[in-house]
Amino acid sequence: MNSEDILTLSPPKADERLHYGSDAQQFGDLRIPHGNKGPHPLVVFLHGGFWRAKYDLTHAGHICAALVAKGVATWNMEYRRVGNPGGGWPGTFEDVNNGFRFLSQIAHRYVLDLNRVAVMGHSAGGQLALALAAHQNSIRHAISLAGVLDLRRAFELHLSHDAVVEFMGGSPVEVPEHYHEASPAELSMPHVRQLLVHGDKDDTVPVSFSQSYREAKVKRGEKVEFLELPKDGHYELIDPRSTAWTAIQQKILDLLA
C-alpha cells in the first residue's frame, strides 16, 4: 500500500459544506457522528500542501470520516492559499482564525461541544494549527502531523522550493515580523496541550522539525508530547488505512475524552 495515493482517492461526502466568509475559498466541510445526539467533541482540521492553491482540503476527508466513525465531529477547513487572491501571510491565517471563530455560530445547531475541541493540521497545516492555538486562548488541544513548525528552519532548508518565502512574502531578513507572528517555534502557548506526530522516514518534512521543536518548547515549560513513528513517511499520518493512523486516532480520542 502506498499512502500517497490518499491524495487522489475520493473521500466520503461531508454532511454540510458551510461558508464562513464571502470568498470562494472561505468554507469548511462539516461531518457529524450519526447515532448519538451529542454534544459532539470536535476536531478542526487544516490540510497541508505547502500553503499553495494547487492543494485543497479534499484528501483530508478520509481521516475526517474516520474520526466521525469514532464519534468525533470534524470541521475540515479550506482557506485562501498562495495563488489565490488574498492568500499567503496574513490572509491565510485570517481565514483560519475566522473559520475557527465561525464554530461558535453553528455549535448549537449541530450540537458541537466547544469545550472538547482539538485543532489538528498536517504538514503546512500543522504550522497553521499550532499558530492558531497560540493566538486563540480558548484552544486547549493542538495536534501537528508532520508539521512545518519552524519557518526559519524551513527557509534554511528551502523546503518545497522555498515555499515558505512564497507564504511569508519574503525571507526572514526581509519580513522578520511575519516569521515571528507565524512560526510555532517562536510563539508562546503555555495554555495548550500539544501533540506532535512525525514519521522518522519522512522525506518531505524531516522528523527533526518535531524533535527540535519539542526539546525547545519543553525547556520553556510548554506541554508537548511527541509520538515518533518508526518506518513511516509523510502520508501515512493522514491515511486511515495505515497502522500509523490507528495510533494517532487513539491519541486524539484520549485527548478529547
C-alpha beads as a LAMMPS data file, in Angstrom:
LAMMPS data file: protein, C-alpha beads

257 atoms
256 bonds

1 atom types
1 bond types

-500.0 500.0 xlo xhi
-500.0 500.0 ylo yhi
-500.0 500.0 zlo zhi

Masses

1 110.0

Atoms # bond

1 1 1 0.000 0.000 0.000
2 1 1 1.260 3.451 -0.952
3 1 1 -0.249 6.038 1.377
4 1 1 0.466 8.880 -1.052
5 1 1 -2.476 7.684 -3.141
6 1 1 -4.774 9.010 -0.384
7 1 1 -4.280 12.385 -2.088
8 1 1 -6.215 11.241 -5.162
9 1 1 -8.885 8.910 -3.741
10 1 1 -12.397 10.327 -3.350
11 1 1 -13.404 10.597 0.317
12 1 1 -16.866 10.015 1.798
13 1 1 -19.145 13.003 1.332
14 1 1 -19.404 15.599 4.072
15 1 1 -22.723 16.292 5.811
16 1 1 -22.574 20.033 5.160
17 1 1 -20.363 22.499 3.296
18 1 1 -20.627 25.812 5.117
19 1 1 -19.134 29.191 4.216
20 1 1 -17.560 31.238 6.998
21 1 1 -16.772 34.156 4.635
22 1 1 -17.662 35.590 1.252
23 1 1 -14.593 34.396 -0.676
24 1 1 -14.910 31.162 -2.670
25 1 1 -12.143 29.579 -0.548
26 1 1 -13.673 30.510 2.808
27 1 1 -15.621 27.356 3.626
28 1 1 -15.387 24.134 5.540
29 1 1 -16.768 20.608 5.338
30 1 1 -18.630 19.590 8.470
31 1 1 -19.113 15.944 9.381
32 1 1 -21.277 14.905 12.319
33 1 1 -21.476 11.480 14.007
34 1 1 -24.783 9.740 13.438
35 1 1 -26.405 7.510 16.023
36 1 1 -25.918 9.766 19.038
37 1 1 -27.419 13.116 19.951
38 1 1 -24.230 14.764 21.198
39 1 1 -22.938 17.177 22.183
40 1 1 -20.088 16.057 19.941
41 1 1 -16.393 16.578 20.564
42 1 1 -14.785 18.274 17.586
43 1 1 -11.563 18.173 15.574
44 1 1 -10.794 21.202 13.423
45 1 1 -8.561 20.029 10.580
46 1 1 -6.196 22.130 8.463
47 1 1 -4.795 20.434 5.379
48 1 1 -1.259 20.777 4.075
49 1 1 0.237 21.382 0.650
50 1 1 2.891 23.984 1.499
51 1 1 0.199 26.705 1.603
52 1 1 -0.265 26.550 -2.186
53 1 1 -3.548 26.819 -4.069
54 1 1 -2.915 23.661 -6.099
55 1 1 -3.626 21.580 -2.968
56 1 1 -7.047 21.635 -1.333
57 1 1 -8.966 20.023 1.516
58 1 1 -10.422 17.069 -0.413
59 1 1 -7.936 14.385 0.671
60 1 1 -8.411 15.256 4.353
61 1 1 -11.979 13.989 4.098
62 1 1 -10.695 10.459 4.612
63 1 1 -9.329 10.946 8.126
64 1 1 -12.202 13.264 8.996
65 1 1 -14.637 10.491 8.086
66 1 1 -12.593 8.024 10.145
67 1 1 -12.878 10.269 13.203
68 1 1 -16.618 10.713 12.698
69 1 1 -16.990 6.936 12.748
70 1 1 -15.450 7.069 16.248
71 1 1 -17.924 9.674 17.470
72 1 1 -15.950 12.877 16.793
73 1 1 -17.364 15.704 14.679
74 1 1 -14.910 17.253 12.206
75 1 1 -14.594 20.684 10.595
76 1 1 -12.299 20.293 7.571
77 1 1 -11.447 23.885 6.777
78 1 1 -10.475 25.459 3.478
79 1 1 -8.663 28.788 3.311
80 1 1 -7.070 31.141 0.789
81 1 1 -3.640 29.898 -0.237
82 1 1 -0.667 31.171 -2.211
83 1 1 -2.020 31.589 -5.731
84 1 1 -5.497 32.636 -4.525
85 1 1 -6.292 36.371 -4.255
86 1 1 -5.517 37.331 -0.669
87 1 1 -3.634 34.111 0.047
88 1 1 -0.327 33.989 1.906
89 1 1 0.506 35.700 5.167
90 1 1 -1.549 37.193 6.782
91 1 1 -4.623 36.425 4.638
92 1 1 -4.323 32.652 5.013
93 1 1 -4.150 32.940 8.786
94 1 1 -7.029 35.406 8.901
95 1 1 -9.138 32.757 7.172
96 1 1 -8.062 30.045 9.596
97 1 1 -8.862 32.310 12.528
98 1 1 -12.249 33.326 11.142
99 1 1 -13.123 29.747 10.230
100 1 1 -12.430 28.711 13.808
101 1 1 -14.449 31.576 15.273
102 1 1 -17.349 30.630 12.977
103 1 1 -17.846 27.472 15.025
104 1 1 -19.453 29.470 17.818
105 1 1 -22.213 30.435 15.354
106 1 1 -23.053 26.849 14.420
107 1 1 -22.309 24.956 17.636
108 1 1 -25.902 24.969 18.891
109 1 1 -27.417 23.940 15.553
110 1 1 -25.065 20.978 15.119
111 1 1 -24.726 20.123 18.831
112 1 1 -20.965 20.679 18.980
113 1 1 -19.190 20.587 22.329
114 1 1 -16.834 23.561 22.152
115 1 1 -15.316 22.546 25.479
116 1 1 -13.875 19.459 23.768
117 1 1 -12.091 20.788 20.694
118 1 1 -8.714 19.957 19.170
119 1 1 -7.140 21.750 16.227
120 1 1 -5.070 19.479 14.018
121 1 1 -3.053 20.031 10.873
122 1 1 -0.816 18.063 8.546
123 1 1 2.466 19.393 7.123
124 1 1 1.937 23.125 6.428
125 1 1 -1.413 22.675 8.139
126 1 1 0.485 21.726 11.282
127 1 1 2.024 25.192 11.282
128 1 1 -1.411 26.745 10.883
129 1 1 -2.947 24.602 13.627
130 1 1 -0.306 25.430 16.230
131 1 1 -0.210 29.098 15.263
132 1 1 -3.982 29.205 15.656
133 1 1 -3.713 27.599 19.088
134 1 1 -1.105 30.160 20.132
135 1 1 -3.308 33.073 19.066
136 1 1 -6.627 31.679 20.373
137 1 1 -6.738 31.397 24.152
138 1 1 -9.810 29.158 24.050
139 1 1 -7.903 26.320 22.340
140 1 1 -6.574 23.746 24.768
141 1 1 -5.512 20.915 22.435
142 1 1 -3.418 21.142 19.252
143 1 1 -2.060 18.332 17.104
144 1 1 0.679 18.568 14.487
145 1 1 1.057 15.740 11.977
146 1 1 4.484 16.131 10.347
147 1 1 4.183 19.866 10.856
148 1 1 6.378 22.627 9.462
149 1 1 6.831 24.027 12.965
150 1 1 9.896 26.215 12.460
151 1 1 9.533 28.549 9.495
152 1 1 13.084 29.875 9.710
153 1 1 14.369 26.327 9.506
154 1 1 12.046 25.689 6.554
155 1 1 13.649 28.688 4.860
156 1 1 17.173 27.425 5.588
157 1 1 16.350 24.015 4.092
158 1 1 14.497 25.509 1.083
159 1 1 11.594 23.108 1.697
160 1 1 9.490 22.562 -1.430
161 1 1 11.412 25.102 -3.498
162 1 1 11.215 27.924 -0.936
163 1 1 7.506 27.524 -0.256
164 1 1 7.850 29.440 2.996
165 1 1 9.178 32.507 1.153
166 1 1 6.074 32.492 -1.048
167 1 1 3.843 32.092 2.005
168 1 1 5.524 34.691 4.200
169 1 1 6.069 37.187 1.410
170 1 1 9.843 37.172 1.810
171 1 1 12.800 35.780 3.714
172 1 1 13.307 36.031 7.500
173 1 1 15.585 39.010 6.863
174 1 1 13.059 40.779 4.648
175 1 1 9.915 40.216 6.761
176 1 1 11.107 39.105 10.236
177 1 1 7.841 40.180 11.853
178 1 1 5.888 37.704 9.709
179 1 1 8.042 34.810 10.862
180 1 1 7.704 35.907 14.476
181 1 1 3.900 36.021 14.157
182 1 1 3.529 32.770 12.220
183 1 1 6.204 30.288 13.281
184 1 1 5.061 27.999 16.121
185 1 1 8.691 27.687 17.219
186 1 1 8.639 31.410 18.064
187 1 1 5.162 31.552 19.609
188 1 1 4.268 31.002 23.255
189 1 1 1.369 28.683 24.050
190 1 1 1.565 27.567 27.698
191 1 1 -2.223 27.092 27.740
192 1 1 -2.122 24.380 25.046
193 1 1 -1.574 20.650 25.340
194 1 1 0.379 19.903 22.177
195 1 1 0.738 16.545 20.449
196 1 1 3.354 16.176 17.724
197 1 1 3.361 13.143 15.440
198 1 1 6.089 12.506 12.879
199 1 1 7.358 9.543 10.883
200 1 1 11.086 9.006 11.026
201 1 1 11.185 8.222 7.280
202 1 1 9.534 11.495 6.258
203 1 1 11.421 12.967 3.291
204 1 1 9.033 15.912 2.816
205 1 1 9.259 17.499 6.273
206 1 1 12.175 15.971 8.220
207 1 1 11.398 14.475 11.621
208 1 1 13.966 16.854 13.111
209 1 1 11.345 19.621 12.885
210 1 1 9.266 17.928 15.567
211 1 1 12.240 16.667 17.562
212 1 1 13.896 20.069 17.961
213 1 1 10.566 21.829 18.478
214 1 1 9.625 19.553 21.364
215 1 1 13.030 19.927 23.013
216 1 1 12.900 23.728 22.860
217 1 1 9.280 24.023 23.979
218 1 1 9.639 21.658 26.934
219 1 1 12.552 23.785 28.147
220 1 1 10.199 26.766 28.035
221 1 1 7.654 24.953 30.188
222 1 1 5.109 24.098 27.497
223 1 1 3.163 20.839 27.460
224 1 1 4.375 18.879 24.426
225 1 1 4.021 15.161 23.742
226 1 1 5.887 13.646 20.808
227 1 1 4.923 10.428 19.052
228 1 1 7.673 9.383 16.644
229 1 1 6.565 6.656 14.262
230 1 1 9.273 4.280 13.036
231 1 1 9.260 3.373 9.340
232 1 1 6.523 5.881 8.468
233 1 1 6.790 8.711 5.971
234 1 1 4.743 11.830 5.281
235 1 1 1.413 10.475 4.084
236 1 1 0.814 7.508 6.373
237 1 1 -0.196 10.052 9.015
238 1 1 -3.296 11.069 7.011
239 1 1 -4.172 7.619 5.679
240 1 1 -6.855 5.877 7.779
241 1 1 -5.779 2.534 6.274
242 1 1 -2.331 2.801 7.900
243 1 1 -1.127 1.483 11.239
244 1 1 0.188 4.995 11.895
245 1 1 -3.343 6.367 11.769
246 1 1 -4.560 3.756 14.257
247 1 1 -2.073 5.085 16.827
248 1 1 -2.831 8.728 16.009
249 1 1 -6.572 8.235 16.228
250 1 1 -6.317 6.721 19.698
251 1 1 -4.253 9.690 20.857
252 1 1 -6.935 12.054 19.545
253 1 1 -9.722 10.144 21.278
254 1 1 -7.750 10.213 24.526
255 1 1 -7.265 13.984 24.242
256 1 1 -10.965 14.594 23.755
257 1 1 -12.223 12.106 26.352

Bonds

1 1 1 2
2 1 2 3
3 1 3 4
4 1 4 5
5 1 5 6
6 1 6 7
7 1 7 8
8 1 8 9
9 1 9 10
10 1 10 11
11 1 11 12
12 1 12 13
13 1 13 14
14 1 14 15
15 1 15 16
16 1 16 17
17 1 17 18
18 1 18 19
19 1 19 20
20 1 20 21
21 1 21 22
22 1 22 23
23 1 23 24
24 1 24 25
25 1 25 26
26 1 26 27
27 1 27 28
28 1 28 29
29 1 29 30
30 1 30 31
31 1 31 32
32 1 32 33
33 1 33 34
34 1 34 35
35 1 35 36
36 1 36 37
37 1 37 38
38 1 38 39
39 1 39 40
40 1 40 41
41 1 41 42
42 1 42 43
43 1 43 44
44 1 44 45
45 1 45 46
46 1 46 47
47 1 47 48
48 1 48 49
49 1 49 50
50 1 50 51
51 1 51 52
52 1 52 53
53 1 53 54
54 1 54 55
55 1 55 56
56 1 56 57
57 1 57 58
58 1 58 59
59 1 59 60
60 1 60 61
61 1 61 62
62 1 62 63
63 1 63 64
64 1 64 65
65 1 65 66
66 1 66 67
67 1 67 68
68 1 68 69
69 1 69 70
70 1 70 71
71 1 71 72
72 1 72 73
73 1 73 74
74 1 74 75
75 1 75 76
76 1 76 77
77 1 77 78
78 1 78 79
79 1 79 80
80 1 80 81
81 1 81 82
82 1 82 83
83 1 83 84
84 1 84 85
85 1 85 86
86 1 86 87
87 1 87 88
88 1 88 89
89 1 89 90
90 1 90 91
91 1 91 92
92 1 92 93
93 1 93 94
94 1 94 95
95 1 95 96
96 1 96 97
97 1 97 98
98 1 98 99
99 1 99 100
100 1 100 101
101 1 101 102
102 1 102 103
103 1 103 104
104 1 104 105
105 1 105 106
106 1 106 107
107 1 107 108
108 1 108 109
109 1 109 110
110 1 110 111
111 1 111 112
112 1 112 113
113 1 113 114
114 1 114 115
115 1 115 116
116 1 116 117
117 1 117 118
118 1 118 119
119 1 119 120
120 1 120 121
121 1 121 122
122 1 122 123
123 1 123 124
124 1 124 125
125 1 125 126
126 1 126 127
127 1 127 128
128 1 128 129
129 1 129 130
130 1 130 131
131 1 131 132
132 1 132 133
133 1 133 134
134 1 134 135
135 1 135 136
136 1 136 137
137 1 137 138
138 1 138 139
139 1 139 140
140 1 140 141
141 1 141 142
142 1 142 143
143 1 143 144
144 1 144 145
145 1 145 146
146 1 146 147
147 1 147 148
148 1 148 149
149 1 149 150
150 1 150 151
151 1 151 152
152 1 152 153
153 1 153 154
154 1 154 155
155 1 155 156
156 1 156 157
157 1 157 158
158 1 158 159
159 1 159 160
160 1 160 161
161 1 161 162
162 1 162 163
163 1 163 164
164 1 164 165
165 1 165 166
166 1 166 167
167 1 167 168
168 1 168 169
169 1 169 170
170 1 170 171
171 1 171 172
172 1 172 173
173 1 173 174
174 1 174 175
175 1 175 176
176 1 176 177
177 1 177 178
178 1 178 179
179 1 179 180
180 1 180 181
181 1 181 182
182 1 182 183
183 1 183 184
184 1 184 185
185 1 185 186
186 1 186 187
187 1 187 188
188 1 188 189
189 1 189 190
190 1 190 191
191 1 191 192
192 1 192 193
193 1 193 194
194 1 194 195
195 1 195 196
196 1 196 197
197 1 197 198
198 1 198 199
199 1 199 200
200 1 200 201
201 1 201 202
202 1 202 203
203 1 203 204
204 1 204 205
205 1 205 206
206 1 206 207
207 1 207 208
208 1 208 209
209 1 209 210
210 1 210 211
211 1 211 212
212 1 212 213
213 1 213 214
214 1 214 215
215 1 215 216
216 1 216 217
217 1 217 218
218 1 218 219
219 1 219 220
220 1 220 221
221 1 221 222
222 1 222 223
223 1 223 224
224 1 224 225
225 1 225 226
226 1 226 227
227 1 227 228
228 1 228 229
229 1 229 230
230 1 230 231
231 1 231 232
232 1 232 233
233 1 233 234
234 1 234 235
235 1 235 236
236 1 236 237
237 1 237 238
238 1 238 239
239 1 239 240
240 1 240 241
241 1 241 242
242 1 242 243
243 1 243 244
244 1 244 245
245 1 245 246
246 1 246 247
247 1 247 248
248 1 248 249
249 1 249 250
250 1 250 251
251 1 251 252
252 1 252 253
253 1 253 254
254 1 254 255
255 1 255 256
256 1 256 257
